[in-house]
Amino acid sequence: MQLGGKTVVVTGAAGGIGERYVHAFAEAGANVVAADVPAAAGAGAELAAKAGDRVRFVAGDVTDDGHWAELVATARDGFGGLDALVNNAAIYQGLGAKRSLTELTADDWDTVLRVNVRGTWQGIRAVVPAMREAGGGRIVNISSATARMGVPGFVHYVASKAAVEGLTRAAARELGPHGITVNAVAPGLVTDEATRALNSEDYIAAAAGGRALGREMVPDDLVGAVLFLTSGSGGFMTGQTLVVDGGVVFT
Ligand SMILES: NC(=O)c1ccc[n+]([C@@H]2O[C@H](COP(=O)([O-])OP(=O)(O)OC[C@H]3O[C@@H](n4cnc5c(N)ncnc54)[C@H](O)[C@@H]3O)[C@@H](O)[C@H]2O)c1
């Protein structure tokens, strides 16, 4: 994948899936600036210690420009540059129980859209100067297959992920002339801590049964798509969303 020596920023790194991305990048020889909220600083420090010298953890909020400045500075000062960003942080486990759209409040809506959409755009905006200076870069935004399936109970989350895909396309057009690719990965239902907290075992089993591949999805199933899009091999793809769901949504 030609990731050796590259530096990647991964947000939401203390979550079930983000942690797997961090390990996969480190195993591929990349340096990783891993980020998550201050409340996850303990888990982040543990992750960095486990992953080795190539991983540094920075705590902060993706809706805070100061946090983004620190992430870019850590990549530059600690590893000599910034080649890729994986915008993985989102309010997902934090959604709590599924609720009808008539029960959601405007605050619920604003909180989810603020982190999932605005935070993703803030990340792109923060890394672009360093990537332009370097002559290019790779950005991968994490969407969700729910944006295409229209899963009920989380309309604000589903709307936020559809917005992430629109943002991906527009940013791809705007940043293409600078050699920066912008793509998205839309995972299906991954059986991790967050999914178990939000869904019943029956729901998870039914989701697995409805897949062409007929099994539960694990974080590792996403690694190939994310590494491909951040690597040299994915260099002529931009503005796309890869759905990785074991065969539920066919695009
Ligand atoms: N688990 C699934 O089935 C599934 C399916 C489709 C898409 N996704 C997406 O994959 C990504 C990772 O999901 P996950 O299952 O690990 O969920 P998760 O809820 O465990 O992880 C999300 C991470 O983002 C962090 N985060 C939340 N708000 C933040 C903020 N304001 N600033 C910085 N970090 C913040 C959380 O602390 C958490 O570590 C998310 O974008 C999610 O929407 C997950």
The ligand as a Gaussian input file, in Angstrom:
#p B3LYP/6-31G(d) Opt

LIG

0 1
 N      -20.017000       0.773000      14.493000
 C      -20.764000       0.761000      13.391000
 O      -21.573000      -0.139000      13.144000
 C      -20.636000       1.866000      12.388000
 C      -21.338000       1.761000      11.194000
 C      -21.227000       2.757000      10.244000
 C      -20.408000       3.843000      10.477000
 N      -19.733000       3.929000      11.666000
 C      -18.876000       5.083000      11.844000
 O      -17.566000       4.640000      12.130000
 C      -16.916000       5.593000      12.986000
 C      -16.383000       4.907000      14.248000
 O      -17.482000       4.294000      14.911000
 P      -17.355000       3.420000      16.237000
 O      -18.203000       2.244000      16.080000
 O      -15.934000       3.243000      16.594000
 O      -18.124000       4.406000      17.219000
 P      -17.714000       5.021000      18.622000
 O      -18.874000       5.815000      19.077000
 O      -17.183000       3.931000      19.498000
 O      -16.483000       5.918000      18.227000
 C      -16.567000       7.241000      17.824000
 C      -15.382000       7.954000      18.418000
 O      -15.479000       9.352000      18.108000
 C      -15.160000      10.072000      19.274000
 N      -15.813000      11.380000      19.297000
 C      -17.135000      11.637000      19.490000
 N      -17.335000      12.964000      19.533000
 C      -16.121000      13.557000      19.347000
 C      -15.684000      14.899000      19.306000
 N      -16.538000      15.928000      19.441000
 N      -14.360000      15.144000      19.129000
 C      -13.469000      14.120000      18.998000
 N      -13.833000      12.822000      19.019000
 C      -15.152000      12.545000      19.203000
 C      -15.691000       9.212000      20.434000
 O      -15.063000       9.547000      21.661000
 C      -15.369000       7.811000      19.947000
 O      -14.103000       7.353000      20.394000
 C      -17.935000       6.689000      13.252000
 O      -17.777000       7.722000      12.287000
 C      -19.256000       5.973000      13.017000
 O      -20.292000       6.871000      12.685000
 C      -19.837000       2.977000      12.632000

